[in-house]
Amino acid sequence: MLYDAFYLSLDYLLTIILVMVIGVVAAEFLVEIGWIHKIVFMVSPELSG
């Protein structure tokens, strides 16, 4: 029973870490190629009001 809980926790942790690493790498790539400045209008505060 303890082994199952450990296995499920480890599986979840590895999945979350993989998703986070992919997200950070993708975000850094977008910053490096300059696309962040092109899509900033989607999240700018002027449009949310």
Steps between C-alpha positions, in 0.01 A plus 500: 500500500779741583680393184192587292476845656870560436470382140197720430668801661817448302304458176308822565817689596687391188205599281475845660875558477500406132212737424666783693833453324330501159309816593809684621701402194216609270467834681873563483498416130218749436691769689821429308341524155308813594144370473411619849508859379270406212235330715507740796178665377306190608586553865549873522287672767367762259283244321355340812291803603 
